Amino acid sequence: MFVPYLEYCRQRLADDPHLWASTLFDELKGLGYEGGYSTFTRALRRYQVRPHCEPCHAATGRNVAVIAHPPGEEIQFDWLELPDAPDAWGVGEHAHLLVGALAHSGRWRAVLAESEDFPHMVQALDAVVRKLGGTARRWRFDRMATVCYPSSGQVTASFAAVAKYYGAGVDICPPRRGNRKGVVEKANHSAAQRWWRTVPDALSVFQAQSGIDKLAVRMDERRRVVDGIKVTVGQLADCEPLLEIPVRPFPAELEVGRTVSPQCLVSFDGNLYSVPPGLAGTQVRVLRRLDDDHLRIATAGRAVIARHRRAPRGAGQTVRDAGHVIALEREVLAAFSDRAPCKNKVRRPPSDAALAEAERLRGRPAAGDPAERVVIDLSHYAAVADRLRSVPSPKEEDKE
């Protein structure tokens, strides 16, 4: 049934290797093909009608080299964008998870971030390497704009400073060669399927972070065979010679927008920080250097209105300045009234002023208005006319 149309299909796919099978099927139906669509697609695969396209099948149908990963040599990083994030997280349509995996052992750790900009990237990277227990000598990334210039693959000056701070080199994957960092891609798949699919809407960001941490630790129990010896991923990772990391993170400047609550509090990293009274409902900026133990809260015009010592991330603490507390209490007490509530069953008809205004709206002059006295009475005119008719004219008097 398909064979008479085989040459036509070969020619069409030779002209356009990416022509959809459904489109080609519609053309064959117009030429008299009577088979079904599934039979048609099986025939395309059986006769290998569609030509191979190397850019679209970079790792399919060809030999794959085994890449050696010495212990402690490489960490692979990648952003995992997770769709349908809970609305309460305030991160938009996607949650952002930075995953880092040791290429030799396969141990991985992941950190949720508010966005993928440079400061959040540095914050999440620092957290990942601390969870791994140190850093490898090389970091591998795909062509993300916060690390390199995507067109050339050259590392940006800002990220080169970050790598130098941690004593690591940076390797960028060649374009369209995602399999070069297959270890972290496998970790991404595990995080998405074994953790993200089960995250409920009511879970907070920090509860979700605890969940991904527990999964990563469980994944350390995966078994490996190295030189005929059965070991676990965790045992392999514990033997990797990782470099020590600095005591404090790289000093990137983190800036996020927040709305002041009615209690004059600002939420940041799972804690609440006070601001002066009178700012409820306004937009402010939270500024924090990653290596600083303090944070600042500024207005939209960058005027600093509060400075606090930073509480541990996700601790749920409320940090208040004593001056803010006193000022807020004074403002609340000043606005407080000890008068009894107004009675709602009192009879109060419209006042004279209200009645006058109502008459004005109806087009009538109010009582006492001079315009009220200007009245045209036609009876006066009629009386005057009658008197005029009764008085004789001068001609009639002469005749008499």
ZICORZI-V666502 format. One record per pair of residues at least 12 apart in sequence whose ideal C-beta (glycine too) atoms are under 7 Angstrom apart, sorted by the first residue. I is the first residue (numbers start at 1). J is the second residue. D is the distance in Angstrom with one decimal. If there is no record, write none. Layout:
BEGIN
i=I j=J d=D
i=I j=J d=D
END
This chain:
BEGIN
i=1 j=34 d=6.6
i=1 j=35 d=4.9
i=2 j=35 d=6.3
i=2 j=40 d=6.7
i=2 j=43 d=4.1
i=5 j=28 d=5.4
i=5 j=31 d=6.8
i=5 j=33 d=5.7
i=6 j=47 d=6.2
i=9 j=24 d=6.3
i=9 j=44 d=6.9
i=9 j=49 d=5.0
i=10 j=49 d=5.6
i=12 j=24 d=5.9
i=13 j=49 d=5.7
i=13 j=50 d=5.1
i=13 j=51 d=6.3
i=14 j=51 d=6.4
i=17 j=50 d=6.5
i=17 j=51 d=5.1
i=17 j=53 d=5.3
i=21 j=41 d=5.5
i=21 j=44 d=6.3
i=25 j=37 d=5.5
i=25 j=40 d=5.3
i=28 j=40 d=6.9
i=55 j=176 d=6.8
i=58 j=176 d=5.7
i=58 j=177 d=6.7
i=59 j=179 d=5.0
i=69 j=103 d=3.9
i=69 j=104 d=4.5
i=70 j=104 d=6.4
i=71 j=104 d=4.7
i=71 j=239 d=6.5
i=71 j=240 d=4.4
i=71 j=241 d=6.2
i=72 j=136 d=5.5
i=72 j=137 d=6.6
i=72 j=240 d=4.5
i=72 j=241 d=4.1
i=72 j=242 d=5.4
i=73 j=103 d=6.8
i=73 j=104 d=6.6
i=73 j=136 d=5.9
i=73 j=137 d=5.8
i=73 j=138 d=6.1
i=74 j=103 d=4.0
i=74 j=136 d=5.2
i=74 j=138 d=4.7
i=74 j=140 d=5.7
i=75 j=100 d=5.3
i=75 j=101 d=6.8
i=75 j=102 d=5.9
i=75 j=103 d=6.9
i=75 j=135 d=6.6
i=75 j=136 d=4.4
i=75 j=139 d=5.5
i=76 j=101 d=5.1
i=76 j=103 d=5.6
i=76 j=140 d=4.7
i=76 j=181 d=4.2
i=76 j=183 d=5.3
i=76 j=184 d=3.8
i=77 j=98 d=6.6
i=77 j=100 d=5.0
i=77 j=125 d=6.8
i=77 j=139 d=6.2
i=77 j=140 d=6.9
i=77 j=141 d=5.4
i=77 j=184 d=6.6
i=78 j=99 d=5.5
i=78 j=142 d=6.5
i=78 j=181 d=6.5
i=78 j=184 d=4.7
i=78 j=185 d=6.9
i=78 j=188 d=6.2
i=79 j=96 d=6.2
i=79 j=98 d=5.9
i=79 j=116 d=5.6
i=79 j=144 d=6.7
i=80 j=97 d=4.3
i=80 j=99 d=5.5
i=80 j=188 d=4.7
i=80 j=191 d=6.1
i=80 j=192 d=6.6
i=81 j=94 d=4.5
i=81 j=96 d=6.4
i=82 j=94 d=6.0
i=82 j=95 d=4.2
i=82 j=97 d=6.0
i=82 j=192 d=6.9
i=82 j=196 d=5.0
i=86 j=201 d=4.8
i=86 j=203 d=6.9
i=89 j=205 d=5.4
i=91 j=114 d=5.9
i=95 j=112 d=6.3
i=96 j=112 d=6.9
i=96 j=113 d=4.7
i=96 j=115 d=6.2
i=96 j=116 d=5.2
i=97 j=110 d=5.2
i=97 j=112 d=5.7
i=97 j=191 d=6.4
i=98 j=110 d=6.6
i=98 j=111 d=5.3
i=98 j=113 d=5.9
i=98 j=124 d=3.9
i=98 j=125 d=6.5
i=98 j=128 d=6.1
i=99 j=184 d=5.6
i=99 j=187 d=5.2
i=99 j=188 d=5.6
i=99 j=191 d=6.4
i=100 j=128 d=3.9
i=100 j=129 d=6.8
i=100 j=132 d=6.5
i=101 j=183 d=4.6
i=101 j=184 d=4.2
i=101 j=187 d=4.7
i=102 j=132 d=6.5
i=102 j=136 d=6.5
i=102 j=237 d=5.8
i=102 j=240 d=6.1
i=103 j=183 d=5.0
i=104 j=236 d=6.9
i=104 j=240 d=5.9
i=105 j=233 d=5.5
i=105 j=236 d=3.6
i=105 j=237 d=4.0
i=105 j=240 d=5.9
i=106 j=183 d=5.8
i=106 j=233 d=4.9
i=107 j=132 d=6.7
i=107 j=220 d=5.9
i=107 j=233 d=5.5
i=107 j=234 d=6.7
i=107 j=237 d=3.7
i=108 j=184 d=6.8
i=108 j=187 d=3.9
i=108 j=216 d=5.9
i=109 j=128 d=5.2
i=109 j=131 d=3.8
i=109 j=132 d=5.4
i=109 j=216 d=5.2
i=110 j=191 d=5.8
i=110 j=212 d=5.2
i=110 j=216 d=6.4
i=111 j=124 d=4.4
i=111 j=127 d=4.4
i=111 j=128 d=5.4
i=112 j=205 d=5.9
i=112 j=208 d=6.4
i=112 j=209 d=5.2
i=114 j=256 d=6.4
i=116 j=146 d=6.8
i=117 j=146 d=6.8
i=118 j=146 d=4.9
i=118 j=158 d=6.4
i=118 j=252 d=6.7
i=119 j=252 d=4.5
i=119 j=253 d=6.1
i=119 j=254 d=4.3
i=121 j=146 d=4.7
i=122 j=162 d=5.7
i=122 j=249 d=7.0
i=122 j=250 d=5.3
i=122 j=252 d=4.2
i=122 j=290 d=6.5
i=123 j=249 d=6.9
i=123 j=254 d=6.3
i=123 j=290 d=5.7
i=126 j=249 d=4.1
i=126 j=250 d=6.6
i=126 j=290 d=6.9
i=129 j=245 d=5.6
i=130 j=245 d=6.6
i=133 j=242 d=6.1
i=134 j=242 d=2.9
i=134 j=243 d=5.6
i=134 j=244 d=6.0
i=134 j=245 d=6.0
i=135 j=166 d=5.4
i=135 j=168 d=5.4
i=135 j=242 d=6.1
i=135 j=243 d=5.1
i=135 j=245 d=5.4
i=136 j=168 d=6.9
i=136 j=242 d=6.2
i=137 j=168 d=6.2
i=137 j=169 d=6.5
i=137 j=243 d=6.6
i=138 j=168 d=6.4
i=138 j=169 d=4.9
i=138 j=171 d=5.5
i=139 j=163 d=6.4
i=139 j=168 d=5.1
i=139 j=170 d=5.2
i=139 j=171 d=7.0
i=140 j=171 d=4.6
i=140 j=173 d=6.7
i=140 j=181 d=5.4
i=141 j=170 d=6.9
i=141 j=172 d=6.0
i=142 j=173 d=4.9
i=142 j=178 d=6.7
i=142 j=181 d=6.8
i=143 j=172 d=6.2
i=143 j=173 d=7.0
i=143 j=175 d=6.6
i=146 j=159 d=6.7
i=147 j=159 d=4.9
i=147 j=170 d=7.0
i=148 j=172 d=5.2
i=153 j=172 d=4.5
i=155 j=170 d=5.0
i=155 j=172 d=7.0
i=162 j=250 d=5.0
i=165 j=246 d=6.6
i=165 j=250 d=4.7
i=166 j=245 d=5.9
i=166 j=246 d=6.8
i=167 j=243 d=5.6
i=190 j=219 d=6.4
i=191 j=212 d=6.3
i=194 j=215 d=6.0
i=195 j=211 d=5.9
i=195 j=212 d=5.4
i=195 j=215 d=4.9
i=199 j=211 d=7.0
i=206 j=270 d=5.0
i=206 j=314 d=3.5
i=219 j=233 d=6.8
i=220 j=232 d=6.5
i=220 j=233 d=5.0
i=220 j=234 d=3.4
i=220 j=237 d=6.8
i=221 j=234 d=6.6
i=224 j=236 d=6.2
i=248 j=291 d=4.1
i=249 j=290 d=4.1
i=249 j=291 d=5.6
i=250 j=290 d=6.3
i=251 j=289 d=5.3
i=251 j=290 d=6.1
i=251 j=291 d=4.3
i=252 j=290 d=5.1
i=253 j=287 d=6.8
i=253 j=289 d=5.6
i=254 j=288 d=4.7
i=254 j=290 d=6.3
i=255 j=285 d=5.8
i=255 j=287 d=5.4
i=256 j=286 d=5.2
i=257 j=283 d=6.0
i=257 j=285 d=6.0
i=258 j=284 d=5.7
i=258 j=286 d=5.6
i=259 j=281 d=6.7
i=259 j=283 d=6.0
i=260 j=275 d=5.8
i=260 j=279 d=4.6
i=260 j=280 d=5.4
i=260 j=281 d=6.4
i=260 j=282 d=5.3
i=260 j=284 d=6.0
i=261 j=280 d=6.7
i=262 j=280 d=4.8
i=264 j=277 d=5.4
i=264 j=279 d=6.2
i=264 j=280 d=6.1
i=264 j=324 d=6.7
i=264 j=328 d=5.7
i=265 j=318 d=6.9
i=266 j=284 d=6.1
i=266 j=286 d=6.4
i=266 j=297 d=5.7
i=268 j=286 d=4.8
i=268 j=295 d=6.9
i=269 j=313 d=4.6
i=269 j=314 d=6.8
i=270 j=313 d=6.0
i=270 j=314 d=3.7
i=270 j=315 d=6.4
i=270 j=316 d=6.1
i=271 j=311 d=4.3
i=271 j=315 d=5.9
i=271 j=316 d=6.7
i=271 j=317 d=4.9
i=271 j=319 d=6.3
i=272 j=318 d=4.4
i=272 j=319 d=6.9
i=273 j=297 d=6.4
i=273 j=306 d=6.7
i=273 j=308 d=4.8
i=273 j=319 d=5.0
i=274 j=306 d=6.7
i=274 j=319 d=6.8
i=274 j=320 d=4.2
i=274 j=321 d=5.3
i=274 j=324 d=4.2
i=275 j=297 d=5.7
i=275 j=305 d=5.7
i=275 j=306 d=4.9
i=275 j=324 d=6.6
i=276 j=305 d=5.9
i=276 j=324 d=5.7
i=276 j=327 d=6.0
i=277 j=327 d=5.3
i=277 j=328 d=4.4
i=277 j=331 d=4.6
i=283 j=300 d=5.7
i=284 j=297 d=5.4
i=284 j=298 d=6.5
i=284 j=299 d=6.1
i=285 j=298 d=4.8
i=285 j=300 d=6.9
i=288 j=310 d=6.9
i=293 j=309 d=6.1
i=293 j=310 d=5.7
i=294 j=307 d=5.9
i=294 j=308 d=6.5
i=294 j=309 d=5.5
i=294 j=310 d=6.1
i=295 j=308 d=5.9
i=295 j=310 d=5.1
i=306 j=321 d=6.5
i=308 j=321 d=7.0
END
